Structures are given as structure tokens and as C-alpha cells.
Amino acid sequence: MECHYEVAEHCMFNKTRMVSRYITNHYTKALKETGLTPVQYAMMTAIKLLEEANINNLSSATQIDRTTINRNLKPLIRDDRVYIKESEDRRQRIISLTKAGEESYKKGYEKWKEAQDALYTKLGKENWEALNGVLDNTLKIINS
């Protein structure tokens, strides 16, 4: 087999990139009317889940580098969806959702759920569960 055929048929990078682009576009379209990107929505979810979100634990929770976190926080701060305050010891900044951010998050959830359900329908239950299982196992392996 010539090397270019091997790359085209078996390259993990190419296949995961194509799937990732499709899924990213799918959620981007769904969230468009909320003014949120999928990355921003994922960050807002992490902010809600973390007791005291800061850049470091937000980066760790989302597996997004600090530069991308900061770049995605800027429009959320500008649009009054997120605010940052200094912690009591002033060594770190705490990130929280504003009231407007909470409302955006709720609207985003409705659109996220629609996107999630549509993707589930497109993939079918068996593929959905298999893909989720592979992704969960892969994340465990690469994070250990």
C-alpha cells in the first residue's frame, strides 16, 4: 500500500479532525442565536460546576489552554455575561456568571439540548453510546 493511501485511510488525526469539525459546526449553528460559541458555552458550564472558578481550574476542567480561556472570556465580560473579581487573598481572580450570563446560559441550554438530540438521532443509539464510551475511555487514558 502506498503511504498516502495509508494516511488517507488510517490517520487518527485526519479522522478525528473531520468529526470534530462536523460536531463543532453543528453546535456552533445551534448556539448562534444565543451569541455564544460552543467553547464559551463549555466554559460557562465549567464556571457553574466549579465552586470558585479561576483561570487555572477553568483551563484544567475544560482542557483549554489559558490563552484560549482569556480570549473567550473577553466577549463574555464585554457582554456582561461573566465577571471577574479578586479573591480574598488577591492572588487569583474568581470568575462567575452574571445575572445576564445565567439567562444566556439557560437559553444556551435549550439550543445545546436541541443540537444534542439532533446529533443523537443522526448517529443512532448504538453509535452514540459506542462513541461516548470510546471518548470517555480515551479521556481517562490521556488524562492519567
C-alpha positions in Angstrom: 0.0 0.0 0.0 1.4 3.4 -0.9 1.9 5.7 2.1 -0.7 8.3 1.0 -3.4 5.7 0.9 -2.4 4.5 4.4 -2.6 8.1 5.7 -5.9 8.7 4.0 -7.5 5.5 5.3 -6.0 5.2 8.8 -4.8 8.6 10.1 -6.3 9.1 13.5 -5.6 12.9 13.2 -7.5 13.3 10.0 -10.5 11.3 11.1 -10.9 12.9 14.5 -10.4 16.4 12.9 -13.2 15.7 10.4 -15.5 14.5 13.1 -14.5 17.4 15.4 -15.2 20.0 12.6 -18.6 18.5 11.9 -19.6 18.5 15.6 -18.2 21.9 16.2 -20.1 23.3 13.2 -23.3 21.5 14.4 -23.1 23.1 17.9 -22.0 26.5 16.5 -25.1 26.7 14.4 -27.3 25.6 17.2 -25.9 28.2 19.6 -25.6 31.0 17.1 -28.8 32.9 18.1 -27.6 33.0 21.8 -24.4 34.8 20.8 -22.4 32.1 22.4 -19.8 29.8 20.8 -19.5 26.1 21.8 -16.3 26.9 23.6 -17.9 29.8 25.5 -20.8 27.6 26.5 -18.5 24.8 27.7 -16.6 27.4 29.7 -19.8 28.7 31.2 -20.8 25.2 32.2 -17.4 24.7 33.9 -17.8 28.0 35.7 -21.2 26.9 37.0 -19.7 23.5 38.1 -16.6 24.8 39.8 -17.1 26.3 43.3 -14.6 29.0 42.7 -13.6 29.2 39.1 -10.3 30.8 38.2 -8.2 30.7 35.0 -6.2 27.6 36.2 -9.0 25.4 37.3 -11.2 26.5 34.3 -8.3 25.5 32.0 -7.9 22.2 33.7 -11.7 21.4 33.8 -12.2 22.3 30.1 -8.8 21.1 28.8 -8.5 24.5 27.1 -5.2 26.5 27.3 -5.1 29.7 29.4 -4.7 31.9 26.3 -7.8 30.5 24.7 -9.7 30.8 28.0 -8.7 34.5 28.2 -9.6 35.1 24.6 -13.1 33.6 25.1 -13.7 35.3 28.4 -13.3 38.8 26.8 -16.5 38.9 24.9 -18.4 37.3 27.8 -17.1 40.0 30.1 -17.9 42.7 27.5 -21.4 41.4 27.1 -21.9 41.3 30.9 -22.3 37.5 31.0 -19.3 36.9 33.2 -17.5 39.0 35.8 -14.1 38.6 37.4 -13.3 39.6 40.9 -10.2 39.3 43.0 -10.2 36.6 45.7 -9.8 37.5 49.3 -6.1 36.7 49.3 -5.7 38.7 46.0 -3.5 36.0 44.4 -6.2 34.9 42.0 -9.2 36.1 40.2 -12.6 34.4 40.7 -14.8 34.0 37.6 -18.6 34.0 37.9 -21.6 34.3 35.7 -23.7 37.5 36.0 -27.4 37.5 36.0 -27.4 38.1 32.3 -24.9 35.3 32.0 -27.2 32.9 33.8 -30.1 33.9 31.4 -27.8 33.3 28.4 -26.8 30.0 29.8 -30.4 28.9 30.2 -31.2 29.9 26.6 -28.0 28.2 25.5 -29.0 25.0 27.2 -32.2 24.9 25.2 -30.2 25.2 21.9 -27.5 22.8 23.2 -30.2 20.2 24.0 -31.7 20.6 20.5 -28.2 20.1 19.0 -27.5 17.1 21.3 -30.8 15.5 20.4 -30.3 16.0 16.7 -26.9 14.5 16.8 -28.2 11.5 18.8 -30.9 11.0 16.2 -28.4 11.2 13.3 -25.9 8.8 14.9 -28.4 6.4 16.4 -28.4 5.0 19.9 -25.8 2.3 19.2 -23.3 4.6 17.6 -24.0 7.4 20.2 -23.2 5.0 23.1 -20.2 3.5 21.4 -18.7 6.9 20.6 -19.3 8.2 24.1 -17.7 5.1 25.5 -14.6 5.4 23.3 -14.3 9.2 24.1 -14.8 8.6 27.9 -12.1 5.9 27.9 -9.8 8.0 25.7 -10.1 10.9 28.0 -9.3 8.7 31.0 -6.2 7.4 29.3 -4.8 10.7 28.1 -5.5 12.4 31.4 -3.9 9.7 33.6 
